Amino acid sequence: MKKSLIALAVMAAAGAASAQSSVTLFGVVDATLAYGRASGAGGSSLTQLTNSGYNSSRLGFRGTEDLGGGMSASFWLEAGISNDDGRAGGGIPAGNQGITAAANTGLNFNRRSTVSLGGTWGEIRLGRDYTPSFWNLTIFDPFGTNGVGTTMTLVGPAGGNGVGANALVPFGQGTSGVLVRASNSIGYFLPANLGGFYGQVQYALGENLNNGAATEDDGRSFGARLGFGQGPFNIAGSWQRTTFATTATAGDFTTWSLAGQWDFGMAKLMGQFVRDERESLVNTDGRGWLVGTLVPVGAGEIRASYSEYRIDAGAGADPRSRKLALGYVHNLSKRTALYATVARVKNTNGAAVALNGSTYGAGVVNASSTGYDLGIRHSF
């Protein structure tokens, strides 16, 4: 009898603990047939089966524990996956913020890796997470910064395929991915009961030796976002600054944006304006804007946007890229959707942005590029 009572007590305690805690496996598998073509002499085209044309493919684990008194602890581990070839994890930019090249092998929780403590006072979040400045772009982009329709305000300032030559790209190479995510970050989020106001601040450590070197502060970042959303109206502003030693192609990077949305019922109208600055030996400013819409149609949704980004080149002509994107998503269920997107970008004043992996011929600028995405997305 005594053993039975003890067993019942243990089972009751276990049941109470499980009622206070939860762990969830979740993910997205998104396959995309993507085509890109670049015009002009020597321009190439590319057809590929890739991923993440509508939502980013991912595999994740998240959990919450109720601590009582309105407080909770939680974790979130999320890895990108390349379902077109079976790879998992993906790379984390090496260089600063304690990241080394060796960290880019195997399964990486490169999308998010955080532990949090929350309550009526808000949430403290530690680890690798989105930056406040990126939140302001992805939320107010009809294409969610995924696929060929991604806003030029995100594509434009990035190194590699940005609007300008590498010396004229505000967000230069080797900057550890802090435009989208920051590692080693400490973040605070306002509580949700502030009458429509919301916001966050984030500080990310560069984690370099404090030895007097010019690069000792590299990768250190601070950002903030404040917004108001109530009824059909939502508007937010963000600011972020990341520190880097000044060179010919790198230096402190600062970005701020103002973005918003109005839901008319029959359609959502979105807009954003972005200003970027990189304090390299050749100071570079960039600015861009977007107008877009989401229109529900039966079980689907039409997506459309026009975005532009240009580099302030000083005495020379300002490289500029303009993108028009149109897409449709058809929901087969709450978890499965088919989608199609077409986009065209036009370059002027020396810009050379190409879509979906296509490339221009040597020395070709001021040309245009067209891209298509066809895909299926399943979430679980």
N, C-alpha and C positions, 0 to 999 in steps of 0.2 A: 504494500500500500504506500509506504514511504517513497519507494523508488518511482511508483507511478505519479505521485504528487510532484516529485523532483522533475521527472520527464515533462509533465504538463507545464511546469513553471518555465523550463528551458524553452519549450515550444512557444509559449506565450511571449517570452522575451524576444525570441527570434522573429516572431510575427510582428511585434511592435517595432523592432529595428528595421525590418523590411518595409513596413508601412511608412517609415520616415525617410527611407533612402530609395533612390532609383538610379539605374544605369541603362542607357539606351544605345543600341547599335543603329547607326543611320548612314545614309549615303545617297549619292546620285551617280547614275551611269548614263552618260550622254555621248552618243556617237554622231559624228558629223562628216558628211561627204562635202568637202570644201574644194572650191575651184577659184583660182586667181589668175588674172592676166594683166600684164603691163604693156602699154602701148609704146610706140617709138622704135627706132632702129635698134635691133639686138634685144628687144624686150622678150621676156620668157613668160610661159604660163605653167601652172602647176595644179595637178589634181591629186588629192590625197584623202584618205579616210583618217580623220583625226578625232578630236573629242572637244567637249565643252563649248559647243556653238550656241547653246541656249543657257544652260547652267553648268558651272564648273563640276566636272566629275570628281568625286571625293569618297572617302571612307572615314567614318569617325565614330568616336565613343564619347558620350557625355553623361554626367551623373550629378545628382543633387542629394544632399543630406540636410534634413530639417534639424536645426540645432535648438529649436525652441525659442520662445520670446521674439518671434518675428525674424530670426536670423537663420541663414542657411549657408552651407559650403557647397561648392560645385567645382567640377573640372570639365575641360573640353579638349579633346585630342582629335585633330582632323588632318588627314593626309590627302594630297592630291593623287589621283590615279589616271593613268593613260590607258584606258580600256581598249584603244585601237591596237596596241601592241603588248599589253599585259604588264607594263611597268607600273610601279607604285612609288608614291612618295614625291619624287621630283626633287630638284635641287633647291638649296637655300643659298642665296648669294654669299660668296666668300669675301673675306677682307676684314670688316670691322664687326663690332657688336659680338665679339667672341666666337665668330663663325670661321671655321677652317674648311679647306677643300675636302678633307676627309669626311666632313659632315654631309657631303652630297651623295653618299652611296647608300644603297638599301632603302628601306622604308623610312621616310621622314614625315613627321607631322608638320609639314611645311606651311600648311594653311592656317592652322591655329593650334596653340599648345599653351593652355592657361589653367590656372587655379584661382578661384574667386571666393570672396566672403561678402555676403550681401545681407541687407536688412532694410528697415524703413528709411534709413539714412542714405541708401544708395548701394553701390557695389564697388569693391576694390578688386582689380583683376591684374594678375601677374603672369608674364610670359610673352610668347610671340602672338601678336594680334594685329588686326587692321589698324591703320593710322586714322585719326579723325579726318584728315584731309581726303583720304580715299573714300570714306563713308559718304562724304558730301557729293562725290562724283557718281558713285555706283547706284545710290538710292534714287537719284534724279536723272538717270539715263534710261530711256525706254528699253534699251537693250541690256541693261544691267552690267555694262562693261564686259560683255561676253560676245565672242564671235566677230564676224566681219563688220557688224554694225556698231562696234564700240566707239564711243564718242572721241573725237579728235582732242578734246581737252585732257584725256588720259594718254592717248597715243602720241600726241604731238611733242610733249617735253621729254619723252623717254629716249635714252640712248639706243643706238643701233638702227632703228627705223623711224627716228624722229623727223621733224619737219626740216631742220637745218643740218648742215654738216656737223661732224662731231664737236668741232670747236664752237659751234653755235647752238648746241642743245642745252637748255637750262638744266635738265636732269642728266648729268653726265654718267659715263661708264664707271663701274667700280664703287657704286654708292650703296651697296648692301640692301637694295630693295626697299628702302625706307619710304619710297613714294607710295607703296601699297601696304606693306606690312613692316612692323618694327619688332626685332628680337629684343629680349632682355628689357621689356617694357613694364612700367608700373602705371596702371590706369585707374581712373575714378569715373563712375557714371552716376549722374543724378538719379534720384528715385523717380518712379513713374507717376507720382501723385501730386504734380506741381501745376495742375490746371492747364496742361498742354505744353508747358516748357520742358525741354529735355537738353542734355548736354553731356560732355565728357572732357577730361583732360588726360594727357598721356605724356610720360617722360620715359625715354629709352636711353639706357647706358651704352656708351661706346665700348667699354671694357678694354681700354688700352692702358698700358703702363704709364703711370704719371712720372715721366722721366725728363720733362722739359722739351721733348721733341715736338716738332711742328704738327705732328699727326696724333698727339696724345688725346685730343678731343674728337677724333674722327668717329662718325657714326652716332654721336650724341644728338638726341632729338627731343624736341618739345612741341606739342600740338594741343589744340583745343577746338571744340565744336559746340555751338549753342544754337538751338532751334526752337520753333514754336509750331505745333500742329494741333489743330482742333477743327472738327467737322471736315469740310472739303479742302481746307487750306493747310499748307505745310511749307515752312521756309526755314532755312538754316544757313549759317555762315561758319567757315572753318579757317584756321590759320595753323601753319606748321613750319618749323625751322630746324634744319639738320646741319650739324657742323662738320666741315672738312677743311683740311689744310689747302690753302690757295695754290693752285698750279694753273697751267695753261688751259686744261680741260676740266678742272674740278674746283670746288670751293663751296662755301656755305650755300645751301639751297633753301629758299623760302617760297612757300606757296600759300595763297589764300583764295577762297572761293565764296560765292554767294549763289545759292540754288534754291529752287522751290517748285511747288506743284499745286495745281488747283483741279479738283475733281468736279466736273460738271455733270456727272452721272452718265451721260452719253459718251463722254471721253474725259481723259485726264490730260491736262496740258502741263508740260515740264519745261524748265529753263535753268540754265546755269551760266555763270561767268567766272573765269579763272584768271589769276595773275600769278606768274612765276618769275623768280629771279635766281640766278646763280652767280655768286661773286668770285668768278675765276679771274685770271689775269686779263681776260677779255670779258668784262661784265656782260652778261646775257640776260635779257628779259624776254618773256613770252607771255602771250595772252590768248585766250580762246573763249568761245561761247557755244551754247547749244540751245536749240528749241526742238521740242519733240512732243509726241502724243502717244497715248495708248487708247485704243478704241475697242470696246468689247463688241463682238459679233457672234451671237449664239453661243456655242461651246468654245469659241476661240477668241482671239484678240489680234487686232492689227497694230503693228508697231512702226513708228516712223520718226526720223530725226534728221536734222540738218545741223552739222557742227563744223567749226572752223578753228584753226590754231595758226598763229603766226609768230615769228621770231623778230624781235626788234634788233636789227643788225647794225644800228648806228648810222654811219654815213651811207652804207650800201642799201640796196633794195631789201625789203623784208620778206624772207621766204614764207610762203603761206600755203596751207593745204585745206581744202574744203571737201567735206564728205556728206553725201546724201544716202540715207539708208532706209529701206522699206522691208518689212517682214510680216509674217503671219504665224501665229501659234494656234494649233488646234488640239484641244484637250480631249483625249480619248477617255480619260478618267481623272481622278484627283492626283494620281501619281504618274500617269503616262501622257506624253504629249508629242505631237509631230510639229516640226517647224521648218520654215523656209525664210531666208533673208537674202536680199541683193543689196549691194552697196557700190558706190562709185566715188572715187576720190580724184580731185583735180588739183594739180600742183602748179604754183607760179613762183616767179622770182627766185628760182634755184632750188625749190623743194623737190623731194623725190620719194614720197611715201607710196609704197606699193602694198597691195592687199593679198592676204592668204598665201604668203610665201613666194609670190611672183617677184621678178627682179627686172630692173631696167638695164638697157645696154650701157657699156662703159661711157661715162661722161654725160649720159642723157638726164636732163632735168626738165621741169615744166611739162611733164607728160601726165597722162591719166592712167588709172588702174580700175579694174572692175573685179568684184568678188561675189561668190555665191556660197551659201550654206544650206544644206538640206540635212535634216537629222531627226533623231528620236531621243527623247529624254525620259528616263524612268527613275523615280526616287523611291527610297524605302526607309 
